[in-house]
Structure formats: structure tokens, C-alpha cells
């Protein structure tokens, strides 16, 4: 797993600067928010890795149909 995930870092910075710091400057509140944001980021990355490993055999078995569906979905969305 990644120890430095830029999406989680940007998520934390955005959430902290938009939702925590404008309302509270207490050290305990900021530390609690950092802890909760870190936990949410870790759980999200863990779920992503877990489900990726679970679906890997399915994606390998049906590579061509999956590639076709994944290529046609954005086209469908653009046309719609």
C-alpha cells in the first residue's frame, strides 16, 4: 500500500482548511480532526486495495469484455 497518497493528502488539507480551521483553533479539535481524517483516508485506501485484489481474477478472466465496457461507458455518458 502507499504510504504517501497525494489524493489523501489533498483531501486532508482541503477538509481541514475548509471545515475545521474556520470554526475552531483549539489544538485538541485540530488533532482530533487530523486523527479522524487520517483514519478515513486509511480506511478508504484499504478498501480500494482489498476490493482491487478481490476483483483482480475477475478482471483478468474477462479482460476483453471489461475493456470494451469500460471504453464504451464514457462514450455513452458523453452522447447522453
C-alpha positions as CSV (number, residue, x, y, z in Angstrom):
1,X,0.0,0.0,0.0
2,X,1.0,3.6,-0.5
3,X,2.3,5.4,2.5
4,X,2.2,8.8,0.7
5,X,-1.1,9.0,-1.3
6,X,-1.5,12.5,-2.8
7,X,-5.3,12.2,-3.0
8,X,-5.5,11.6,0.7
9,X,-3.1,14.4,1.5
10,X,-5.1,16.9,-0.7
11,X,-8.4,15.6,0.9
12,X,-6.9,16.2,4.4
13,X,-5.7,19.7,3.6
14,X,-9.0,20.7,1.9
15,X,-11.1,19.3,4.7
16,X,-9.0,20.8,7.4
17,X,-8.8,24.3,5.9
18,X,-12.5,24.3,4.8
19,X,-14.3,22.7,7.6
20,X,-12.2,22.7,10.8
21,X,-9.9,25.8,10.9
22,X,-12.7,28.4,10.1
23,X,-14.6,27.2,13.2
24,X,-12.1,26.2,15.8
25,X,-8.4,26.9,16.5
26,X,-8.2,24.6,19.6
27,X,-5.3,22.2,19.5
28,X,-7.4,19.3,20.7
29,X,-10.0,19.9,17.9
30,X,-7.4,20.1,15.2
31,X,-5.6,17.0,16.4
32,X,-8.9,15.1,16.7
33,X,-9.8,16.2,13.1
34,X,-6.4,15.1,11.8
35,X,-6.8,11.7,13.5
36,X,-10.3,11.2,12.1
37,X,-9.2,12.4,8.6
38,X,-6.2,10.1,8.7
39,X,-8.4,7.2,9.7
40,X,-10.9,7.9,6.9
41,X,-8.1,8.1,4.4
42,X,-6.5,4.9,5.6
43,X,-9.8,3.0,5.5
44,X,-10.6,4.3,2.0
45,X,-7.2,3.3,0.7
46,X,-7.5,-0.1,2.4
47,X,-11.0,-0.7,0.9
48,X,-9.6,0.3,-2.5
49,X,-6.7,-2.2,-2.2
50,X,-8.9,-5.0,-0.8
51,X,-11.6,-4.8,-3.5
52,X,-8.9,-4.4,-6.2
53,X,-7.3,-7.7,-5.1
54,X,-10.7,-9.4,-4.8
55,X,-11.8,-8.4,-8.3
56,X,-8.4,-9.0,-9.9
57,X,-9.1,-12.5,-11.0
58,X,-12.5,-11.4,-12.5
59,X,-10.8,-8.6,-14.5
60,X,-8.1,-11.0,-15.7
61,X,-10.6,-13.6,-16.8
62,X,-12.8,-11.2,-18.6
63,X,-10.2,-8.8,-19.9
64,X,-11.6,-8.1,-23.4
65,X,-15.2,-7.6,-22.4
66,X,-14.3,-5.5,-19.4
67,X,-12.0,-3.3,-21.6
68,X,-14.8,-2.9,-24.1
69,X,-17.4,-2.0,-21.4
70,X,-15.0,0.4,-19.7
71,X,-14.3,2.1,-23.1
72,X,-17.9,2.4,-24.1
73,X,-19.2,3.8,-20.8
74,X,-17.6,7.2,-21.2
75,X,-18.8,7.4,-24.8
76,X,-22.3,6.6,-23.6
77,X,-22.1,9.3,-21.0
78,X,-20.8,11.9,-23.5
79,X,-23.5,11.1,-26.0
80,X,-26.3,11.0,-23.4
